[in-house]
């Protein structure tokens, strides 16, 4: 019977191919984010749904549930930055779909690699725009602000401030995914 063979093939390839698929999805979102500064729901919703369906096909209900948990956990991490005024909602939904696609075995690595790549891209952006000094001072102000008031966005230093440096964070998510792909292939 053909259908069970297809599911066996999906299971055998899922770890590597689902991670590569997540990186491709993140790259497409990065291009959108760079061009329009938006990651639309019509993109992130189907990504999350496709991730769940692929994991259902590969590992049954348990696989789908674990993929869903990976996506929700990743979104919860990014939600903190969204609530603090430092990230857009599209980034939160994208990381949910990407980590659901990459699967629970890769979620922590994707989150850590994304954070590192995001920091490097932000540093490069600040240097290129000649705003490294002010960016570092603003970071110190934000640490103090969030240390005293929690997640409430800073009134002047947030994503909606007119002079804020804006990094299309989907690029960092894509770079983080590709870094994990490369590192897992090397291991």
C-alpha positions as CSV (number, residue, x, y, z in Angstrom):
1,X,0.0,0.0,0.0
2,X,1.4,3.4,-1.0
3,X,0.1,5.6,1.9
4,X,1.9,3.8,4.7
5,X,5.2,4.0,2.6
6,X,4.7,7.8,2.3
7,X,4.2,8.1,6.0
8,X,7.3,6.0,6.6
9,X,9.3,8.2,4.3
10,X,8.1,11.4,6.1
11,X,9.1,9.8,9.5
12,X,12.5,8.9,8.3
13,X,13.2,12.4,6.9
14,X,11.4,14.5,9.4
15,X,14.2,15.7,11.6
16,X,16.4,17.1,8.9
17,X,13.8,18.0,6.3
18,X,11.3,19.7,8.8
19,X,14.2,21.9,10.0
20,X,15.2,22.8,6.4
21,X,11.5,23.5,5.7
22,X,11.4,25.8,8.7
23,X,14.4,27.6,7.5
24,X,12.9,28.0,4.0
25,X,9.7,29.3,5.5
26,X,11.6,31.8,7.7
27,X,13.6,33.0,4.7
28,X,10.4,33.7,2.8
29,X,9.1,35.6,5.7
30,X,12.4,37.5,6.0
31,X,12.0,38.7,2.4
32,X,8.5,39.8,3.2
33,X,9.5,41.5,6.4
34,X,12.4,43.3,4.6
35,X,10.2,44.5,1.8
36,X,7.0,45.4,3.7
37,X,8.0,45.4,7.4
38,X,5.1,43.0,7.9
39,X,4.6,39.3,8.2
40,X,0.9,38.7,7.4
41,X,-1.4,36.3,9.2
42,X,-2.3,34.8,5.8
43,X,1.3,33.6,5.8
44,X,1.9,32.6,9.5
45,X,-1.4,30.8,10.0
46,X,-1.0,28.3,7.2
47,X,2.7,27.8,8.2
48,X,1.6,26.7,11.7
49,X,-1.2,24.6,10.3
50,X,1.1,22.9,7.8
51,X,3.6,22.2,10.6
52,X,0.9,20.5,12.7
53,X,-0.3,18.4,9.7
54,X,3.2,17.3,8.7
55,X,4.0,16.2,12.3
56,X,0.6,14.4,12.4
57,X,1.5,12.5,9.2
58,X,5.0,11.7,10.5
59,X,4.3,10.9,14.2
60,X,0.6,10.8,14.7
61,X,-1.3,12.8,17.3
62,X,1.6,12.7,19.7
63,X,3.9,14.3,17.1
64,X,1.3,16.9,16.3
65,X,0.8,17.7,20.0
66,X,4.6,18.1,20.5
67,X,4.9,20.3,17.5
68,X,2.1,22.5,18.8
69,X,3.8,22.6,22.2
70,X,7.1,23.6,20.6
71,X,5.4,26.4,18.6
72,X,3.4,27.7,21.6
73,X,6.5,27.6,23.9
74,X,8.6,29.6,21.3
75,X,5.7,32.1,20.9
76,X,5.6,32.6,24.6
77,X,9.2,33.6,24.7
78,X,8.8,36.1,21.9
79,X,5.5,37.3,23.4
80,X,7.5,38.8,26.3
81,X,9.4,41.0,23.8
82,X,6.2,41.9,22.0
83,X,4.6,43.0,25.3
84,X,7.7,45.0,26.2
85,X,7.3,47.0,22.9
86,X,10.4,45.6,21.2
87,X,9.0,43.2,18.7
88,X,6.0,43.0,16.3
89,X,3.2,40.5,16.5
90,X,4.2,38.9,13.1
91,X,7.5,37.9,14.6
92,X,5.7,36.1,17.5
93,X,3.4,34.2,15.1
94,X,6.3,33.4,12.7
95,X,8.5,31.9,15.5
96,X,5.5,29.8,16.5
97,X,5.1,28.4,13.0
98,X,8.8,27.9,12.5
99,X,9.4,26.1,15.7
100,X,6.3,24.0,15.2
101,X,7.7,23.1,11.8
102,X,11.3,22.5,13.1
103,X,9.8,20.3,15.9
104,X,10.5,20.1,19.6
105,X,13.9,18.5,19.2
106,X,15.1,21.7,17.4
107,X,13.2,24.5,19.2
108,X,15.7,25.5,21.8
109,X,18.5,25.5,19.3
110,X,16.4,27.7,16.9
111,X,15.5,30.1,19.7
112,X,19.2,30.4,20.9
113,X,20.6,30.8,17.3
114,X,17.9,33.3,16.5
115,X,18.7,35.4,19.5
116,X,22.4,35.3,18.6
117,X,21.8,36.2,15.0
118,X,19.3,38.9,16.0
119,X,21.9,40.5,18.3
120,X,24.6,40.4,15.6
121,X,22.2,41.9,13.0
122,X,21.1,44.6,15.5
123,X,24.7,45.4,16.2
124,X,25.5,45.6,12.5
125,X,22.5,47.9,11.9
126,X,23.5,50.2,14.7
127,X,27.1,50.4,13.4
128,X,26.0,51.0,9.7
129,X,23.5,53.7,10.8
130,X,26.2,55.4,13.0
131,X,24.1,54.9,16.1
132,X,26.1,52.3,18.1
133,X,26.7,54.7,21.1
134,X,23.1,55.8,21.4
135,X,21.9,52.2,20.9
136,X,24.1,51.0,23.8
137,X,22.8,53.8,26.0
138,X,19.2,53.1,25.1
139,X,19.8,49.4,26.0
140,X,21.0,50.4,29.5
141,X,17.9,52.6,29.9
142,X,15.6,49.8,28.8
143,X,17.2,47.3,31.2
144,X,16.6,49.8,34.1
145,X,13.1,50.5,32.9
146,X,12.0,46.9,32.5
147,X,13.8,46.1,35.8
148,X,11.5,48.5,37.6
149,X,8.2,48.4,35.7
150,X,8.2,44.9,34.1
151,X,7.0,44.4,30.6
152,X,5.3,47.8,30.2
153,X,6.8,49.4,27.0
154,X,9.1,52.4,27.6
155,X,7.3,55.5,26.5
156,X,10.0,56.7,24.2
157,X,12.1,53.6,23.4
158,X,9.8,51.1,21.7
159,X,9.0,49.7,18.3
160,X,6.6,52.6,17.5
161,X,9.0,55.4,18.3
162,X,9.7,57.4,15.1
163,X,13.5,57.4,15.5
164,X,13.8,53.7,16.5
165,X,16.1,51.5,14.5
166,X,13.9,48.7,13.2
167,X,15.3,45.3,12.4
168,X,13.1,43.1,10.3
169,X,13.4,40.3,12.8
170,X,12.2,37.6,10.4
171,X,15.8,37.9,9.0
172,X,17.2,36.9,12.4
173,X,14.7,34.0,12.6
174,X,15.8,32.8,9.2
175,X,19.5,33.2,10.0
176,X,19.0,31.3,13.2
177,X,17.2,28.4,11.4
178,X,19.9,28.2,8.8
179,X,22.6,28.2,11.5
180,X,20.9,25.2,13.2
181,X,20.6,23.4,9.8
182,X,24.3,23.9,9.2
183,X,25.4,23.0,12.7
184,X,23.2,19.8,12.7
185,X,24.6,18.8,9.3
186,X,28.2,19.2,10.6
187,X,27.5,17.2,13.8
